[in-house]
Amino acid sequence: MAKRLKNDMDRVEGVEGVLYRVLETLPIEVLNQMRASPKDDAIPEITMAELTAADGVLFGFPMRYGSMAVQMKAFFDSTRHLW
């Protein structure tokens, strides 16, 4: 879904979409037991420098039990110094 949104953004004149992912918080052993899909290594993890350099940000993530994934919450919590 993210790649599709990026392609749509890239069609807008003067806009360049860039995909990033957030840091994984679970150990690989847990991810394997969960049969989690492998991460796409072609998509880099976002840094605070990249976040603050962006002119705009579009966040997208799945919901788990009516709440965002813990990885997204950890990422948002790590940006508290930007607030």
PDB file of N, CA, C and O in Angstrom:
ATOM      1  N   MET A   1       0.824  -1.180   0.000  1.00  0.00           N
ATOM      2  CA  MET A   1       0.000   0.000   0.000  1.00  0.00           C
ATOM      3  C   MET A   1       0.875   1.253   0.000  1.00  0.00           C
ATOM      4  O   MET A   1       0.560   2.230  -0.679  1.00  0.00           O
ATOM      5  N   ALA A   2       1.960   1.229   0.750  1.00  0.00           N
ATOM      6  CA  ALA A   2       2.839   2.402   0.821  1.00  0.00           C
ATOM      7  C   ALA A   2       3.467   2.685  -0.537  1.00  0.00           C
ATOM      8  O   ALA A   2       3.577   3.842  -0.944  1.00  0.00           O
ATOM      9  N   LYS A   3       3.873   1.648  -1.228  1.00  0.00           N
ATOM     10  CA  LYS A   3       4.484   1.843  -2.549  1.00  0.00           C
ATOM     11  C   LYS A   3       3.485   2.426  -3.534  1.00  0.00           C
ATOM     12  O   LYS A   3       3.852   3.226  -4.395  1.00  0.00           O
ATOM     13  N   ARG A   4       2.246   2.036  -3.413  1.00  0.00           N
ATOM     14  CA  ARG A   4       1.193   2.583  -4.286  1.00  0.00           C
ATOM     15  C   ARG A   4       0.955   4.065  -3.994  1.00  0.00           C
ATOM     16  O   ARG A   4       0.806   4.865  -4.918  1.00  0.00           O
ATOM     17  N   LEU A   5       0.919   4.429  -2.715  1.00  0.00           N
ATOM     18  CA  LEU A   5       0.755   5.839  -2.351  1.00  0.00           C
ATOM     19  C   LEU A   5       1.934   6.673  -2.837  1.00  0.00           C
ATOM     20  O   LEU A   5       1.756   7.796  -3.308  1.00  0.00           O
ATOM     21  N   LYS A   6       3.140   6.117  -2.721  1.00  0.00           N
ATOM     22  CA  LYS A   6       4.319   6.828  -3.205  1.00  0.00           C
ATOM     23  C   LYS A   6       4.209   7.083  -4.701  1.00  0.00           C
ATOM     24  O   LYS A   6       4.498   8.188  -5.162  1.00  0.00           O
ATOM     25  N   ASN A   7       3.795   6.076  -5.466  1.00  0.00           N
ATOM     26  CA  ASN A   7       3.634   6.248  -6.904  1.00  0.00           C
ATOM     27  C   ASN A   7       2.622   7.346  -7.221  1.00  0.00           C
ATOM     28  O   ASN A   7       2.832   8.132  -8.145  1.00  0.00           O
ATOM     29  N   ASP A   8       1.537   7.406  -6.469  1.00  0.00           N
ATOM     30  CA  ASP A   8       0.539   8.465  -6.672  1.00  0.00           C
ATOM     31  C   ASP A   8       1.120   9.839  -6.344  1.00  0.00           C
ATOM     32  O   ASP A   8       0.870  10.805  -7.066  1.00  0.00           O
ATOM     33  N   MET A   9       1.887   9.933  -5.267  1.00  0.00           N
ATOM     34  CA  MET A   9       2.503  11.218  -4.909  1.00  0.00           C
ATOM     35  C   MET A   9       3.498  11.664  -5.969  1.00  0.00           C
ATOM     36  O   MET A   9       3.588  12.850  -6.284  1.00  0.00           O
ATOM     37  N   ASP A  10       4.237  10.721  -6.515  1.00  0.00           N
ATOM     38  CA  ASP A  10       5.247  11.052  -7.526  1.00  0.00           C
ATOM     39  C   ASP A  10       4.622  11.617  -8.797  1.00  0.00           C
ATOM     40  O   ASP A  10       5.313  12.264  -9.583  1.00  0.00           O
ATOM     41  N   ARG A  11       3.344  11.386  -9.010  1.00  0.00           N
ATOM     42  CA  ARG A  11       2.652  11.926 -10.186  1.00  0.00           C
ATOM     43  C   ARG A  11       2.333  13.412 -10.055  1.00  0.00           C
ATOM     44  O   ARG A  11       2.026  14.079 -11.042  1.00  0.00           O
ATOM     45  N   VAL A  12       2.408  13.918  -8.841  1.00  0.00           N
ATOM     46  CA  VAL A  12       2.105  15.330  -8.602  1.00  0.00           C
ATOM     47  C   VAL A  12       3.349  16.154  -8.922  1.00  0.00           C
ATOM     48  O   VAL A  12       4.442  15.861  -8.437  1.00  0.00           O
ATOM     49  N   GLU A  13       3.172  17.173  -9.733  1.00  0.00           N
ATOM     50  CA  GLU A  13       4.307  18.003 -10.129  1.00  0.00           C
ATOM     51  C   GLU A  13       4.955  18.655  -8.907  1.00  0.00           C
ATOM     52  O   GLU A  13       4.274  19.253  -8.074  1.00  0.00           O
ATOM     53  N   GLY A  14       6.278  18.529  -8.812  1.00  0.00           N
ATOM     54  CA  GLY A  14       7.024  19.133  -7.713  1.00  0.00           C
ATOM     55  C   GLY A  14       7.047  18.322  -6.436  1.00  0.00           C
ATOM     56  O   GLY A  14       7.600  18.767  -5.430  1.00  0.00           O
ATOM     57  N   VAL A  15       6.452  17.127  -6.459  1.00  0.00           N
ATOM     58  CA  VAL A  15       6.398  16.289  -5.262  1.00  0.00           C
ATOM     59  C   VAL A  15       7.189  15.012  -5.513  1.00  0.00           C
ATOM     60  O   VAL A  15       7.037  14.366  -6.550  1.00  0.00           O
ATOM     61  N   GLU A  16       8.026  14.663  -4.559  1.00  0.00           N
ATOM     62  CA  GLU A  16       8.761  13.403  -4.620  1.00  0.00           C
ATOM     63  C   GLU A  16       8.483  12.626  -3.340  1.00  0.00           C
ATOM     64  O   GLU A  16       8.842  13.064  -2.246  1.00  0.00           O
ATOM     65  N   GLY A  17       7.849  11.484  -3.484  1.00  0.00           N
ATOM     66  CA  GLY A  17       7.576  10.641  -2.333  1.00  0.00           C
ATOM     67  C   GLY A  17       8.797   9.801  -1.990  1.00  0.00           C
ATOM     68  O   GLY A  17       9.485   9.300  -2.880  1.00  0.00           O
ATOM     69  N   VAL A  18       9.063   9.650  -0.705  1.00  0.00           N
ATOM     70  CA  VAL A  18      10.170   8.826  -0.232  1.00  0.00           C
ATOM     71  C   VAL A  18       9.620   7.893   0.844  1.00  0.00           C
ATOM     72  O   VAL A  18       8.965   8.334   1.787  1.00  0.00           O
ATOM     73  N   LEU A  19       9.893   6.612   0.691  1.00  0.00           N
ATOM     74  CA  LEU A  19       9.428   5.626   1.674  1.00  0.00           C
ATOM     75  C   LEU A  19      10.475   5.410   2.747  1.00  0.00           C
ATOM     76  O   LEU A  19      11.669   5.313   2.464  1.00  0.00           O
ATOM     77  N   TYR A  20      10.012   5.337   3.976  1.00  0.00           N
ATOM     78  CA  TYR A  20      10.844   4.974   5.112  1.00  0.00           C
ATOM     79  C   TYR A  20      10.064   4.011   5.979  1.00  0.00           C
ATOM     80  O   TYR A  20       8.837   3.941   5.903  1.00  0.00           O
ATOM     81  N   ARG A  21      10.772   3.283   6.790  1.00  0.00           N
ATOM     82  CA  ARG A  21      10.131   2.442   7.804  1.00  0.00           C
ATOM     83  C   ARG A  21      10.713   2.819   9.157  1.00  0.00           C
ATOM     84  O   ARG A  21      11.771   3.443   9.239  1.00  0.00           O
ATOM     85  N   VAL A  22      10.021   2.437  10.206  1.00  0.00           N
ATOM     86  CA  VAL A  22      10.506   2.747  11.550  1.00  0.00           C
ATOM     87  C   VAL A  22      11.276   1.546  12.093  1.00  0.00           C
ATOM     88  O   VAL A  22      11.158   0.431  11.584  1.00  0.00           O
ATOM     89  N   LEU A  23      12.049   1.792  13.115  1.00  0.00           N
ATOM     90  CA  LEU A  23      12.863   0.766  13.754  1.00  0.00           C
ATOM     91  C   LEU A  23      11.987  -0.357  14.292  1.00  0.00           C
ATOM     92  O   LEU A  23      10.970  -0.108  14.939  1.00  0.00           O
ATOM     93  N   GLU A  24      12.378  -1.566  14.026  1.00  0.00           N
ATOM     94  CA  GLU A  24      11.678  -2.729  14.580  1.00  0.00           C
ATOM     95  C   GLU A  24      12.053  -2.857  16.047  1.00  0.00           C
ATOM     96  O   GLU A  24      13.227  -2.755  16.402  1.00  0.00           O
ATOM     97  N   THR A  25      11.061  -3.081  16.897  1.00  0.00           N
ATOM     98  CA  THR A  25      11.306  -3.164  18.335  1.00  0.00           C
ATOM     99  C   THR A  25      11.317  -4.591  18.857  1.00  0.00           C
ATOM    100  O   THR A  25      11.731  -4.828  19.991  1.00  0.00           O
ATOM    101  N   LEU A  26      10.869  -5.544  18.050  1.00  0.00           N
ATOM    102  CA  LEU A  26      10.811  -6.932  18.499  1.00  0.00           C
ATOM    103  C   LEU A  26      12.051  -7.706  18.073  1.00  0.00           C
ATOM    104  O   LEU A  26      12.585  -7.470  16.990  1.00  0.00           O
ATOM    105  N   PRO A  27      12.510  -8.619  18.906  1.00  0.00           N
ATOM    106  CA  PRO A  27      13.650  -9.461  18.534  1.00  0.00           C
ATOM    107  C   PRO A  27      13.290 -10.375  17.358  1.00  0.00           C
ATOM    108  O   PRO A  27      12.127 -10.738  17.183  1.00  0.00           O
ATOM    109  N   ILE A  28      14.278 -10.739  16.567  1.00  0.00           N
ATOM    110  CA  ILE A  28      14.062 -11.579  15.395  1.00  0.00           C
ATOM    111  C   ILE A  28      13.415 -12.913  15.769  1.00  0.00           C
ATOM    112  O   ILE A  28      12.624 -13.455  14.998  1.00  0.00           O
ATOM    113  N   GLU A  29      13.750 -13.448  16.956  1.00  0.00           N
ATOM    114  CA  GLU A  29      13.158 -14.718  17.392  1.00  0.00           C
ATOM    115  C   GLU A  29      11.638 -14.589  17.539  1.00  0.00           C
ATOM    116  O   GLU A  29      10.894 -15.493  17.156  1.00  0.00           O
ATOM    117  N   VAL A  30      11.194 -13.487  18.083  1.00  0.00           N
ATOM    118  CA  VAL A  30       9.754 -13.251  18.251  1.00  0.00           C
ATOM    119  C   VAL A  30       9.094 -13.068  16.887  1.00  0.00           C
ATOM    120  O   VAL A  30       8.020 -13.614  16.632  1.00  0.00           O
ATOM    121  N   LEU A  31       9.733 -12.306  16.023  1.00  0.00           N
ATOM    122  CA  LEU A  31       9.186 -12.098  14.679  1.00  0.00           C
ATOM    123  C   LEU A  31       9.053 -13.417  13.927  1.00  0.00           C
ATOM    124  O   LEU A  31       8.071 -13.640  13.219  1.00  0.00           O
ATOM    125  N   ASN A  32      10.045 -14.287  14.085  1.00  0.00           N
ATOM    126  CA  ASN A  32       9.984 -15.601  13.434  1.00  0.00           C
ATOM    127  C   ASN A  32       8.839 -16.439  13.991  1.00  0.00           C
ATOM    128  O   ASN A  32       8.136 -17.105  13.230  1.00  0.00           O
ATOM    129  N   GLN A  33       8.642 -16.415  15.308  1.00  0.00           N
ATOM    130  CA  GLN A  33       7.540 -17.169  15.907  1.00  0.00           C
ATOM    131  C   GLN A  33       6.187 -16.628  15.460  1.00  0.00           C
ATOM    132  O   GLN A  33       5.218 -17.378  15.346  1.00  0.00           O
ATOM    133  N   MET A  34       6.126 -15.327  15.210  1.00  0.00           N
ATOM    134  CA  MET A  34       4.885 -14.695  14.744  1.00  0.00           C
ATOM    135  C   MET A  34       4.665 -14.902  13.244  1.00  0.00           C
ATOM    136  O   MET A  34       3.600 -14.583  12.714  1.00  0.00           O
ATOM    137  N   ARG A  35       5.676 -15.436  12.570  1.00  0.00           N
ATOM    138  CA  ARG A  35       5.660 -15.578  11.116  1.00  0.00           C
ATOM    139  C   ARG A  35       5.452 -14.220  10.440  1.00  0.00           C
ATOM    140  O   ARG A  35       4.708 -14.091   9.467  1.00  0.00           O
ATOM    141  N   ALA A  36       6.130 -13.225  10.986  1.00  0.00           N
ATOM    142  CA  ALA A  36       6.042 -11.872  10.441  1.00  0.00           C
ATOM    143  C   ALA A  36       6.707 -11.817   9.074  1.00  0.00           C
ATOM    144  O   ALA A  36       7.699 -12.503   8.827  1.00  0.00           O
ATOM    145  N   SER A  37       6.164 -11.011   8.205  1.00  0.00           N
ATOM    146  CA  SER A  37       6.756 -10.830   6.877  1.00  0.00           C
ATOM    147  C   SER A  37       8.125 -10.192   7.022  1.00  0.00           C
ATOM    148  O   SER A  37       8.337  -9.368   7.911  1.00  0.00           O
ATOM    149  N   PRO A  38       9.047 -10.564   6.160  1.00  0.00           N
ATOM    150  CA  PRO A  38      10.382  -9.949   6.240  1.00  0.00           C
ATOM    151  C   PRO A  38      10.318  -8.473   5.858  1.00  0.00           C
ATOM    152  O   PRO A  38       9.476  -8.063   5.060  1.00  0.00           O
ATOM    153  N   LYS A  39      11.210  -7.690   6.433  1.00  0.00           N
ATOM    154  CA  LYS A  39      11.281  -6.268   6.128  1.00  0.00           C
ATOM    155  C   LYS A  39      11.938  -6.087   4.759  1.00  0.00           C
ATOM    156  O   LYS A  39      12.822  -6.856   4.382  1.00  0.00           O
ATOM    157  N   ASP A  40      11.507  -5.081   4.031  1.00  0.00           N
ATOM    158  CA  ASP A  40      12.092  -4.762   2.732  1.00  0.00           C
ATOM    159  C   ASP A  40      13.342  -3.926   2.975  1.00  0.00           C
ATOM    160  O   ASP A  40      13.250  -2.749   3.324  1.00  0.00           O
ATOM    161  N   ASP A  41      14.505  -4.531   2.791  1.00  0.00           N
ATOM    162  CA  ASP A  41      15.763  -3.831   3.054  1.00  0.00           C
ATOM    163  C   ASP A  41      16.000  -2.666   2.104  1.00  0.00           C
ATOM    164  O   ASP A  41      16.864  -1.826   2.358  1.00  0.00           O
ATOM    165  N   ALA A  42      15.244  -2.607   1.017  1.00  0.00           N
ATOM    166  CA  ALA A  42      15.366  -1.481   0.086  1.00  0.00           C
ATOM    167  C   ALA A  42      14.740  -0.211   0.663  1.00  0.00           C
ATOM    168  O   ALA A  42      14.997   0.890   0.177  1.00  0.00           O
ATOM    169  N   ILE A  43      13.922  -0.369   1.698  1.00  0.00           N
ATOM    170  CA  ILE A  43      13.287   0.784   2.352  1.00  0.00           C
ATOM    171  C   ILE A  43      14.053   1.063   3.638  1.00  0.00           C
ATOM    172  O   ILE A  43      14.027   0.248   4.560  1.00  0.00           O
ATOM    173  N   PRO A  44      14.737   2.207   3.713  1.00  0.00           N
ATOM    174  CA  PRO A  44      15.559   2.495   4.897  1.00  0.00           C
ATOM    175  C   PRO A  44      14.718   2.904   6.106  1.00  0.00           C
ATOM    176  O   PRO A  44      13.567   3.319   5.975  1.00  0.00           O
ATOM    177  N   GLU A  45      15.326   2.774   7.279  1.00  0.00           N
ATOM    178  CA  GLU A  45      14.683   3.267   8.504  1.00  0.00           C
ATOM    179  C   GLU A  45      14.829   4.783   8.544  1.00  0.00           C
ATOM    180  O   GLU A  45      15.873   5.326   8.181  1.00  0.00           O
ATOM    181  N   ILE A  46      13.785   5.455   8.986  1.00  0.00           N
ATOM    182  CA  ILE A  46      13.796   6.914   9.039  1.00  0.00           C
ATOM    183  C   ILE A  46      14.626   7.399  10.230  1.00  0.00           C
ATOM    184  O   ILE A  46      14.684   6.756  11.278  1.00  0.00           O
ATOM    185  N   THR A  47      15.257   8.541  10.033  1.00  0.00           N
ATOM    186  CA  THR A  47      16.015   9.186  11.107  1.00  0.00           C
ATOM    187  C   THR A  47      15.339  10.513  11.435  1.00  0.00           C
ATOM    188  O   THR A  47      14.505  10.996  10.670  1.00  0.00           O
ATOM    189  N   MET A  48      15.696  11.092  12.556  1.00  0.00           N
ATOM    190  CA  MET A  48      15.132  12.397  12.915  1.00  0.00           C
ATOM    191  C   MET A  48      15.527  13.463  11.892  1.00  0.00           C
ATOM    192  O   MET A  48      14.739  14.363  11.601  1.00  0.00           O
ATOM    193  N   ALA A  49      16.729  13.369  11.349  1.00  0.00           N
ATOM    194  CA  ALA A  49      17.174  14.346  10.349  1.00  0.00           C
ATOM    195  C   ALA A  49      16.288  14.294   9.110  1.00  0.00           C
ATOM    196  O   ALA A  49      15.931  15.334   8.558  1.00  0.00           O
ATOM    197  N   GLU A  50      15.936  13.098   8.675  1.00  0.00           N
ATOM    198  CA  GLU A  50      15.067  12.967   7.503  1.00  0.00           C
ATOM    199  C   GLU A  50      13.655  13.446   7.812  1.00  0.00           C
ATOM    200  O   GLU A  50      12.996  14.047   6.964  1.00  0.00           O
ATOM    201  N   LEU A  51      13.205  13.183   9.008  1.00  0.00           N
ATOM    202  CA  LEU A  51      11.867  13.629   9.403  1.00  0.00           C
ATOM    203  C   LEU A  51      11.783  15.146   9.427  1.00  0.00           C
ATOM    204  O   LEU A  51      10.825  15.719   8.909  1.00  0.00           O
ATOM    205  N   THR A  52      12.761  15.796  10.013  1.00  0.00           N
ATOM    206  CA  THR A  52      12.708  17.257  10.119  1.00  0.00           C
ATOM    207  C   THR A  52      13.007  17.943   8.793  1.00  0.00           C
ATOM    208  O   THR A  52      12.625  19.098   8.608  1.00  0.00           O
ATOM    209  N   ALA A  53      13.677  17.266   7.867  1.00  0.00           N
ATOM    210  CA  ALA A  53      13.991  17.863   6.568  1.00  0.00           C
ATOM    211  C   ALA A  53      12.806  17.800   5.599  1.00  0.00           C
ATOM    212  O   ALA A  53      12.803  18.490   4.580  1.00  0.00           O
ATOM    213  N   ALA A  54      11.820  16.989   5.907  1.00  0.00           N
ATOM    214  CA  ALA A  54      10.684  16.809   4.996  1.00  0.00           C
ATOM    215  C   ALA A  54       9.781  18.034   4.992  1.00  0.00           C
ATOM    216  O   ALA A  54       9.577  18.675   6.023  1.00  0.00           O
ATOM    217  N   ASP A  55       9.243  18.348   3.815  1.00  0.00           N
ATOM    218  CA  ASP A  55       8.260  19.428   3.704  1.00  0.00           C
ATOM    219  C   ASP A  55       6.878  18.966   4.168  1.00  0.00           C
ATOM    220  O   ASP A  55       6.053  19.778   4.588  1.00  0.00           O
ATOM    221  N   GLY A  56       6.642  17.706   4.091  1.00  0.00           N
ATOM    222  CA  GLY A  56       5.383  17.126   4.524  1.00  0.00           C
ATOM    223  C   GLY A  56       5.584  15.667   4.844  1.00  0.00           C
ATOM    224  O   GLY A  56       6.538  15.050   4.372  1.00  0.00           O
ATOM    225  N   VAL A  57       4.692  15.107   5.646  1.00  0.00           N
ATOM    226  CA  VAL A  57       4.830  13.712   6.066  1.00  0.00           C
ATOM    227  C   VAL A  57       3.463  13.051   5.996  1.00  0.00           C
ATOM    228  O   VAL A  57       2.465  13.607   6.455  1.00  0.00           O
ATOM    229  N   LEU A  58       3.432  11.873   5.424  1.00  0.00           N
ATOM    230  CA  LEU A  58       2.225  11.055   5.388  1.00  0.00           C
ATOM    231  C   LEU A  58       2.545   9.763   6.110  1.00  0.00           C
ATOM    232  O   LEU A  58       3.387   8.993   5.649  1.00  0.00           O
ATOM    233  N   PHE A  59       1.895   9.509   7.227  1.00  0.00           N
ATOM    234  CA  PHE A  59       2.122   8.284   7.993  1.00  0.00           C
ATOM    235  C   PHE A  59       1.025   7.285   7.665  1.00  0.00           C
ATOM    236  O   PHE A  59      -0.142   7.648   7.526  1.00  0.00           O
ATOM    237  N   GLY A  60       1.406   6.051   7.546  1.00  0.00           N
ATOM    238  CA  GLY A  60       0.449   4.979   7.342  1.00  0.00           C
ATOM    239  C   GLY A  60       0.921   3.752   8.084  1.00  0.00           C
ATOM    240  O   GLY A  60       2.099   3.400   8.023  1.00  0.00           O
ATOM    241  N   PHE A  61       0.016   3.097   8.783  1.00  0.00           N
ATOM    242  CA  PHE A  61       0.392   1.899   9.532  1.00  0.00           C
ATOM    243  C   PHE A  61      -0.860   1.107   9.863  1.00  0.00           C
ATOM    244  O   PHE A  61      -1.951   1.669   9.965  1.00  0.00           O
ATOM    245  N   PRO A  62      -0.700  -0.214  10.033  1.00  0.00           N
ATOM    246  CA  PRO A  62      -1.855  -1.038  10.386  1.00  0.00           C
ATOM    247  C   PRO A  62      -2.273  -0.823  11.837  1.00  0.00           C
ATOM    248  O   PRO A  62      -1.479  -0.401  12.678  1.00  0.00           O
ATOM    249  N   MET A  63      -3.504  -1.115  12.097  1.00  0.00           N
ATOM    250  CA  MET A  63      -4.015  -1.041  13.465  1.00  0.00           C
ATOM    251  C   MET A  63      -3.990  -2.434  14.071  1.00  0.00           C
ATOM    252  O   MET A  63      -4.267  -3.426  13.397  1.00  0.00           O
ATOM    253  N   ARG A  64      -3.658  -2.490  15.337  1.00  0.00           N
ATOM    254  CA  ARG A  64      -3.672  -3.754  16.067  1.00  0.00           C
ATOM    255  C   ARG A  64      -4.531  -3.584  17.299  1.00  0.00           C
ATOM    256  O   ARG A  64      -4.196  -2.825  18.209  1.00  0.00           O
ATOM    257  N   TYR A  65      -5.624  -4.287  17.319  1.00  0.00           N
ATOM    258  CA  TYR A  65      -6.568  -4.196  18.429  1.00  0.00           C
ATOM    259  C   TYR A  65      -7.021  -2.756  18.665  1.00  0.00           C
ATOM    260  O   TYR A  65      -7.174  -2.323  19.807  1.00  0.00           O
ATOM    261  N   GLY A  66      -7.233  -2.023  17.574  1.00  0.00           N
ATOM    262  CA  GLY A  66      -7.739  -0.663  17.680  1.00  0.00           C
ATOM    263  C   GLY A  66      -6.689   0.371  18.032  1.00  0.00           C
ATOM    264  O   GLY A  66      -7.033   1.512  18.339  1.00  0.00           O
ATOM    265  N   SER A  67      -5.432   0.008  17.995  1.00  0.00           N
ATOM    266  CA  SER A  67      -4.358   0.939  18.332  1.00  0.00           C
ATOM    267  C   SER A  67      -3.212   0.753  17.341  1.00  0.00           C
ATOM    268  O   SER A  67      -3.103  -0.280  16.682  1.00  0.00           O
ATOM    269  N   MET A  68      -2.369   1.767  17.250  1.00  0.00           N
ATOM    270  CA  MET A  68      -1.217   1.643  16.365  1.00  0.00           C
ATOM    271  C   MET A  68      -0.229   0.617  16.893  1.00  0.00           C
ATOM    272  O   MET A  68      -0.207   0.310  18.085  1.00  0.00           O
ATOM    273  N   ALA A  69       0.584   0.093  15.991  1.00  0.00           N
ATOM    274  CA  ALA A  69       1.617  -0.874  16.386  1.00  0.00           C
ATOM    275  C   ALA A  69       2.601  -0.206  17.341  1.00  0.00           C
ATOM    276  O   ALA A  69       2.855   0.996  17.260  1.00  0.00           O
ATOM    277  N   VAL A  70       3.143  -1.006  18.239  1.00  0.00           N
ATOM    278  CA  VAL A  70       4.073  -0.491  19.241  1.00  0.00           C
ATOM    279  C   VAL A  70       5.298   0.149  18.579  1.00  0.00           C
ATOM    280  O   VAL A  70       5.883   1.074  19.143  1.00  0.00           O
ATOM    281  N   GLN A  71       5.693  -0.324  17.400  1.00  0.00           N
ATOM    282  CA  GLN A  71       6.833   0.254  16.704  1.00  0.00           C
ATOM    283  C   GLN A  71       6.558   1.716  16.330  1.00  0.00           C
ATOM    284  O   GLN A  71       7.447   2.562  16.428  1.00  0.00           O
ATOM    285  N   MET A  72       5.328   2.008  15.903  1.00  0.00           N
ATOM    286  CA  MET A  72       4.978   3.399  15.557  1.00  0.00           C
ATOM    287  C   MET A  72       4.905   4.252  16.823  1.00  0.00           C
ATOM    288  O   MET A  72       5.363   5.395  16.830  1.00  0.00           O
ATOM    289  N   LYS A  73       4.337   3.709  17.878  1.00  0.00           N
ATOM    290  CA  LYS A  73       4.274   4.470  19.125  1.00  0.00           C
ATOM    291  C   LYS A  73       5.674   4.794  19.623  1.00  0.00           C
ATOM    292  O   LYS A  73       5.939   5.914  20.059  1.00  0.00           O
ATOM    293  N   ALA A  74       6.572   3.813  19.557  1.00  0.00           N
ATOM    294  CA  ALA A  74       7.956   4.051  19.977  1.00  0.00           C
ATOM    295  C   ALA A  74       8.599   5.130  19.112  1.00  0.00           C
ATOM    296  O   ALA A  74       9.339   5.975  19.616  1.00  0.00           O
ATOM    297  N   PHE A  75       8.318   5.102  17.812  1.00  0.00           N
ATOM    298  CA  PHE A  75       8.863   6.130  16.925  1.00  0.00           C
ATOM    299  C   PHE A  75       8.319   7.504  17.311  1.00  0.00           C
ATOM    300  O   PHE A  75       9.089   8.451  17.473  1.00  0.00           O
ATOM    301  N   PHE A  76       7.012   7.620  17.456  1.00  0.00           N
ATOM    302  CA  PHE A  76       6.425   8.920  17.822  1.00  0.00           C
ATOM    303  C   PHE A  76       6.963   9.397  19.170  1.00  0.00           C
ATOM    304  O   PHE A  76       7.256  10.580  19.340  1.00  0.00           O
ATOM    305  N   ASP A  77       7.093   8.484  20.120  1.00  0.00           N
ATOM    306  CA  ASP A  77       7.648   8.858  21.422  1.00  0.00           C
ATOM    307  C   ASP A  77       9.086   9.366  21.290  1.00  0.00           C
ATOM    308  O   ASP A  77       9.511  10.242  22.043  1.00  0.00           O
ATOM    309  N   SER A  78       9.820   8.821  20.342  1.00  0.00           N
ATOM    310  CA  SER A  78      11.218   9.242  20.165  1.00  0.00           C
ATOM    311  C   SER A  78      11.336  10.632  19.550  1.00  0.00           C
ATOM    312  O   SER A  78      12.424  11.209  19.532  1.00  0.00           O
ATOM    313  N   THR A  79      10.230  11.176  19.047  1.00  0.00           N
ATOM    314  CA  THR A  79      10.260  12.517  18.438  1.00  0.00           C
ATOM    315  C   THR A  79       9.862  13.611  19.436  1.00  0.00           C
ATOM    316  O   THR A  79       9.681  14.761  19.037  1.00  0.00           O
ATOM    317  N   ARG A  80       9.726  13.283  20.690  1.00  0.00           N
ATOM    318  CA  ARG A  80       9.205  14.246  21.675  1.00  0.00           C
ATOM    319  C   ARG A  80      10.020  15.530  21.732  1.00  0.00           C
ATOM    320  O   ARG A  80       9.466  16.589  22.028  1.00  0.00           O
ATOM    321  N   HIS A  81      11.305  15.468  21.462  1.00  0.00           N
ATOM    322  CA  HIS A  81      12.124  16.693  21.493  1.00  0.00           C
ATOM    323  C   HIS A  81      11.781  17.618  20.322  1.00  0.00           C
ATOM    324  O   HIS A  81      12.173  18.785  20.337  1.00  0.00           O
ATOM    325  N   LEU A  82      11.064  17.133  19.315  1.00  0.00           N
ATOM    326  CA  LEU A  82      10.660  17.975  18.178  1.00  0.00           C
ATOM    327  C   LEU A  82       9.363  18.733  18.476  1.00  0.00           C
ATOM    328  O   LEU A  82       9.043  19.695  17.777  1.00  0.00           O
ATOM    329  N   TRP A  83       8.630  18.326  19.479  1.00  0.00           N
ATOM    330  CA  TRP A  83       7.342  18.954  19.774  1.00  0.00           C
ATOM    331  C   TRP A  83       7.610  20.333  20.295  1.00  0.00           C
ATOM    332  O   TRP A  83       6.674  21.064  20.616  1.00  0.00           O
TER     333      TRP A  83
END
